[in-house]
Amino acid sequence: MAGAKILAFGGYQPDQVVTNDDLALRVDTSDEWIRSRVGIESRRVAGPEESVTDMATAAGGKALAASGLSPADIDLVVVATCSTILPMPSVAAVAASRLGIAAPGAYDLNAACAGFCYALAAVADSVVAGSSRNALVIGAEKMTDWLDWDDRSTCIIFADGAGAAVVAAVPDGEPAGIGPVVWGSAGEQGNKIQVTGRTGAITQDGQGVFRWATSLHPLALQACERAGVKPSELTAFIPHQANLRIVEALARKLGIPRERVADDIVHAGNTSSASVPLALARMAEQGRLESGTPALLMGFGAGLSYAAQVVTLP
């Protein structure tokens, strides 16, 4: 196969909205303090009975419906997640079964906040190699299962949700719709974002992560170069929704106009590997994506891991 392309997106968020004022009732914070530091106004939180698998299934179902394919057309399901409580069975296998996808290849992938971009790259490579024809890629997280709700440095940031994309082979003669991935890791800095122990909570060095993340613009430029696209030609920039200040800093360094930049974090919070596909689905719903044009996806976070690729919007 000459390459792979994205056919459609789908997103899911839990019903419960938690505002900054709600959090201020529990920890020493305020709406103004949170907005000024991370840009979040509200976030969604899953209920006790709602799992990562439930959200992955919901988002995957929406993407599949939007793609025009049937469950029988899908032969690979990959779920990016770092927050599932049970290590087995895989979220991917169970979600595939719930969606009526019979006997696909199915596995989970953990690259934390870079997870969706990693999974998209792995799936695209599978399609190019001929191992898969049509695949479902999902980022799904229930980050609130791993929060200390009395730690104001983390409880104000993380949230729950899922996003998905359907990937298909590109017919002969058509250009690839998913560009080469530029990825990497900095394991020596892994303690900047971590969970300590099986029952531990997320801890992070906020300032250290901020400095690291805002220095990643060369990665984005390299992804554009490998795809043969100039940053000025991008019609959308969808970075991991870690912090609105990080998002805006990266966009400025790349020279991408604010109206082309995803800002889902304002009302979705940081949903780790779900944030890029969830933001894509939201932009599609808002009519902010231009079909057939290039967009830059970029994930970065715990690991520390990072990845970026240019895709053609469906």
Buried (B, 14 or more C-beta within 10 A) or exposed (E): BEBBBBBBBBBBBBEBBBBBEBBBEEBEBEBEBBBEBBBBBBBBBBEEEBBBBBBBBBBBBBBBEBBEBEBEBBBBBBBBBBBBEEEEEBBBBBBBBBBEBEEBBBBBBBBBBBBBBBBBBBBBBBBBEEEBBBBBBBBBBBBBBBBBEEBBBBBBBBBBBBBBBBBBBBEEEEEBBBBBBBBBBEEEBEBBBBBEEEEEBBBBBBEBBBEBBBEBBEBBBEBBBBBEBEBEEBBBBBBBBBBBBBBBBBBEBBEBEEEBBBBBBBBBBBBBBBBBBBBBBBBBEEEBBEEEBBBBBBBBBBBBBBBBBBBBBB
